[in-house]
Amino acid sequence: MIVTNPFSPGSWTREQIDNVSSGWWMLLVTGIISIIAGGIIVFTDWSVGDLAVFVGALLLFRGIFTMFSVPVDSAARTWSIGLGLLEAGVGLAVWVWPGQTLLVIASFIGWYVLFSGIMAIAGAISGRGLLPYWGLTLAFGILETLIAFWLLERPGLTLVAAILAIGLWSMTYGVVQIVLAFEVKSLSARADTAAGDLGMVGRPTPTTPTRAPDGAVMP
């Protein structure tokens, strides 16, 4: 899950920028794993039970990573912990739910993706004046919401359709995470560049002294 706080303040300190930037590798690793997992989901011949075990394990693993990640909008770490626990909890529920059916899997994943999409949309809108990548986060949140409604509103969902929806969602999530990782990584460098530009603007422009015909320096 892309961790944001829809109630976050509208400015960052340099310490917050460096803190967010230092967590870029966590986004990268999670993104790579999500792409690989999505490919496995799409290109494997699954039974319902095996799909539930794999998706549950994926969400559990990602939830653990989310708990130790830094929110991309520099919100408090409690947001990462809370959302990571939610993600891991959904994974466990899919994994151990008695009498696993395709409807159960689609319902759990659908409600989770819907919540994730709403959080991404709210965080992107509230941080649009702060996050350089808010448009990407907003677009992914909208996509997640559409996928969630599609999963939740199809009681006659087939196994193939569920596999395609969950697999493509996982791969798209991974791509977005990787793009965000490199955007986040460059935050500190951007801050240094912006600070240098501001310093040049605020610095007085040196003037060349004018000399009179007799060689005297004129003010």
C-alpha positions in Angstrom: 0.0 0.0 0.0 1.2 3.5 -0.8 1.3 5.0 2.7 0.0 8.6 2.9 -1.8 10.7 5.5 -4.7 12.6 4.1 -4.4 15.1 7.0 -0.7 15.8 6.6 0.6 19.4 6.8 1.4 21.4 3.8 5.2 21.7 4.3 8.3 19.7 4.9 11.4 20.3 6.9 14.8 19.2 5.5 14.9 16.4 8.1 11.6 15.1 6.8 12.8 15.2 3.2 15.9 13.3 4.1 13.8 10.8 6.1 11.5 10.1 3.2 14.3 9.9 0.7 16.2 7.4 2.9 13.3 4.9 2.5 13.4 4.7 -1.3 14.9 1.2 -1.4 11.9 -0.2 0.6 9.6 1.0 -2.2 11.9 -0.5 -4.8 12.1 -3.9 -3.2 8.3 -4.0 -2.7 7.7 -2.9 -6.3 10.0 -5.6 -7.7 8.4 -8.3 -5.6 4.9 -7.2 -6.6 5.7 -7.3 -10.3 7.2 -10.8 -10.0 4.2 -12.0 -7.9 1.8 -10.5 -10.4 3.5 -12.3 -13.2 3.3 -15.6 -11.3 -0.4 -15.0 -10.6 -1.2 -14.3 -14.2 0.9 -17.1 -15.8 0.2 -20.0 -13.4 -2.7 -22.5 -13.6 -4.3 -22.0 -10.2 -6.8 -23.8 -8.1 -8.9 -21.6 -5.8 -7.2 -22.9 -2.7 -3.7 -22.4 -4.1 -4.5 -18.9 -5.3 -5.8 -18.0 -1.8 -2.6 -19.3 -0.2 -0.3 -17.4 -2.6 -2.3 -14.1 -2.5 -2.5 -14.3 1.3 1.2 -14.9 1.6 1.9 -11.9 -0.8 -0.3 -9.5 1.2 1.3 -10.7 4.5 4.8 -10.2 3.2 3.9 -6.7 1.8 2.2 -5.8 5.0 5.4 -6.5 7.0 7.4 -4.3 4.5 4.8 -1.6 4.8 5.1 -1.5 8.6 8.8 -0.7 8.3 8.5 1.8 5.4 8.4 5.6 5.5 5.2 7.3 4.4 5.8 9.0 1.0 4.3 12.2 2.4 6.4 12.2 5.6 3.5 11.4 7.8 4.1 9.8 11.2 5.4 6.2 11.1 2.2 5.1 13.0 0.4 5.3 9.6 2.9 2.8 8.1 2.4 0.5 11.1 -1.3 0.7 11.1 -1.7 0.2 7.3 0.9 -2.5 7.3 -1.0 -4.4 10.0 -4.2 -4.0 8.0 -2.5 -5.4 4.8 -1.0 -8.3 6.7 -4.4 -9.0 8.4 -6.1 -9.2 5.1 -3.4 -11.6 3.9 -3.9 -13.8 6.9 -7.7 -13.7 6.5 -7.4 -14.8 2.9 -4.9 -17.5 3.9 -6.8 -19.1 6.8 -10.4 -18.4 6.0 -12.4 -21.7 6.3 -14.1 -22.9 3.1 -12.1 -20.7 0.7 -14.2 -19.8 -2.4 -13.5 -17.4 -5.3 -16.2 -15.1 -3.9 -14.4 -14.9 -0.5 -11.0 -14.1 -2.2 -12.6 -11.5 -4.4 -14.4 -9.9 -1.5 -11.3 -9.6 0.7 -9.1 -8.4 -2.1 -11.8 -6.0 -3.4 -12.5 -4.3 0.0 -8.7 -4.1 0.7 -8.0 -2.5 -2.8 -10.9 -0.1 -2.4 -9.5 1.1 1.0 -6.0 1.4 -0.5 -7.3 3.4 -3.5 -9.3 5.8 -1.3 -6.2 6.4 0.9 -4.1 7.0 -2.2 -6.6 9.4 -3.7 -7.0 11.3 -0.4 -3.3 11.5 0.3 -2.5 12.7 -3.3 -5.1 15.4 -3.2 -4.1 16.7 0.2 -0.5 16.7 -0.7 -0.7 18.0 -4.2 1.1 21.2 -3.3 3.9 19.2 -1.7 4.4 15.9 -3.4 6.1 16.1 -6.8 4.6 12.7 -7.6 1.0 13.4 -6.4 -0.4 12.9 -9.9 1.0 9.4 -10.2 -0.4 8.5 -6.7 -3.8 9.9 -7.7 -3.9 8.0 -10.9 -3.0 4.7 -9.2 -5.6 5.4 -6.5 -8.3 5.9 -9.1 -7.2 2.7 -10.9 -7.3 0.7 -7.6 -10.8 2.0 -6.9 -12.0 0.9 -10.3 -10.5 -2.6 -9.9 -12.1 -2.9 -6.4 -15.6 -2.1 -7.7 -15.1 -4.5 -10.5 -14.2 -7.3 -8.1 -16.9 -6.5 -5.6 -19.8 -6.1 -8.1 -19.3 -9.4 -9.9 -20.8 -12.3 -7.9 -20.4 -14.6 -10.9 -16.7 -13.9 -11.2 -14.7 -16.6 -12.9 -11.4 -17.9 -11.7 -9.6 -16.6 -14.9 -11.1 -13.1 -14.5 -10.1 -13.0 -10.8 -6.5 -14.1 -11.6 -6.2 -11.5 -14.3 -7.6 -8.7 -12.1 -5.4 -9.6 -9.1 -2.3 -10.3 -11.1 -2.5 -7.1 -13.2 -3.3 -5.1 -10.1 -0.1 -6.5 -8.4 2.1 -5.7 -11.4 0.7 -2.2 -11.8 1.2 -1.6 -8.1 4.8 -2.8 -8.5 5.5 -0.4 -11.4 4.1 2.5 -9.5 6.2 1.6 -6.4 9.4 1.5 -8.5 8.7 4.8 -10.1 7.9 6.3 -6.7 11.1 4.8 -5.3 13.3 6.8 -7.7 11.2 9.9 -7.3 11.6 9.6 -3.5 15.4 8.9 -3.9 15.9 12.2 -5.7 14.0 14.4 -3.1 17.2 15.4 -1.2 19.0 16.3 -4.4 16.0 18.4 -5.5 16.0 20.1 -2.1 19.7 21.0 -2.5 19.1 22.4 -6.0 16.1 24.4 -4.8 18.1 25.8 -1.9 21.0 26.7 -4.1 18.7 28.5 -6.6 17.1 30.5 -3.7 20.5 31.4 -2.4 21.5 32.8 -5.8 18.3 34.8 -6.0 18.8 36.3 -2.6 22.5 37.1 -3.1 23.2 40.8 -4.2 24.6 41.1 -7.7 28.2 42.5 -7.7 28.6 45.8 -9.6 31.7 46.8 -11.7 33.1 50.2 -10.5 33.1 53.0 -13.1 36.4 54.9 -13.7 36.5 58.6 -14.6 38.8 59.8 -17.4 41.5 60.7 -14.9 41.5 57.1 -13.5 39.5 57.9 -10.3 36.9 55.3 -9.3 33.4 56.7 -9.4 30.8 55.3 -7.0 
